[in-house]
Amino acid sequence: MNIGQVILVGAGPGDPGLLTLKGKQAIESAEVVVYDRLVSPEILDLIPEGAERINVGKASSNHPVPQEQINQILLDKALSGKRVVRLKGGDPLLFGRGGEELQPLTQHKVPFQEVPGITSAIAVPAYGGIPVTHRDFCSSLHIITGHQQAGKPLDIPFAPLVKTGGTLVFLMGVSALNNICEGLLQAGMDPDMPAAVVERGTTPAQRPILATLSTLPQTAREETLQSPSIIIVGKVCSLSPRFDWFDSLPLKGKQILVTRPRERAGTLSSRLRALGADVKEFPCIETVPYTPCPEMDRAVSQIHTYQWLVFTSPAGVSALMHFLEETGRDVRALGPIRLAAIGPGTARELKKHGLKADLIPPVYDGAHLGEALCEAGPTGRLLILRAQWGSPALTQALDRCQLSYEDIRCYETRYTCPNPEAVRTFLKGERPVVTFTSASTVRGFVKALGEMEHSHILAACIGAQTAAEAKAHGFSVITAREATIDALIQRIMEGEEYGTRT
Ligand code: SAH
């Protein structure tokens, strides 16, 4: 049997965006992933569906899987021919025992590679507004483990460290914080030396604590400091109040649940994350094109009998493209037909296929789309391609101006319910926000989570219809000023102070 290989990959310090491109590629092509506790769920989501996941997560002083056993797992899996990714927090070779895991591999001639990661020792201070070096303050950086073996004194050469005048960064130092500060003071460091701790750095839960060397232990106790945290001692800490960009992000720490179908959640989630939000994706609906779809087949075969093709969602566009491909056609089958899109998201989906929307209404909902089509004054029939629960507002508007149309159901919206327990826990936070980008996402959410009180949840809705559905289910509601993702994000940033205007 062929020998597999092991790729040691650094997952970065917490923010999933800090995984390297090479690390991402390795995970996406893994057959087995062996990972630690500090690796973020978004990174674990990159693991291919068929791959084996082995959690060997270690908590401090609690080693669920002993190191020897981890080494053995890596060896066994690689020897059985698998492509194994060993995923570790930060950089695998900095206090990560990566070296120990490589040794048995070399003995058995198992090929391996290393993909360095962004280490918490540098990234966490950076997210806390602390540059680890600065020409005005220091000329060296020292990264030290504060891990203390039970019953043994701390083995840190405090005197030479203090002498360097460099920035000192301690990892695994929460339990030994008092001893570390005491050791530095005894070695002659100025008690007023700026010092900081950054807890859960680079994540939405990041909490920086600023103090001085002499006050840090007490401040940390008062703030009930927890792991993982990084201790930074040095003049550079004084820059934090000026440089703390991450904690100043407008949605920092705000818990937001994104309920769009998985294939459409990405942009909204990543934009909210970039604004500091703690985002969880909960795709409680999925859209599935009808296949076969005899009605669509008939309509496309007679496409020249229609003057307009009308879409009320990007999913409708995807369903048509899927249909064309499945039936051995392409966009040329549509001929010179005119195209109407309910809003910019749908127009963008058309553009992906080289098609330009001829009409987008000024307000992005069914009623306005209908009115805009009436104003366009078509002389021929309209073909509407939408979901099985399409809103009647569009067809009512068309009926009013006596337009002739055919309304074809080309895809179905199904409710899904991945991991509801994790979502319930997430929603226990302080005033969580749930984004709803259609009335069906509201219904999907309510169905997935069953009976629960909704009034403590702030529903951020894309438009009036969605907001009406959310209100009917007892949510507190805010509504975007226009039905776009931009406006929805803007409205979330304004928060509730602007009232629950809809
Ligand atoms: N190899 C890792 C470090 C492993 S040791 C790296 O390069 O980052 C584990 C220690 O890293 C923790 O005890 C803590 O001190 C630090 N650490 C890791 N992630 C952290 C985070 N998000 N915030 C604060 N400290 C973190």
Residues whose N, C-alpha, C, O or C-beta is under 5 A from the ligand:
A	BS01	SAH	P13 G14 G89 G90 D91 P92 L94 F95 G96 I118 T119 S120 A121 V124 F170 L171 M172 G173 V198 E199 R200 G201 P228 S229 I230
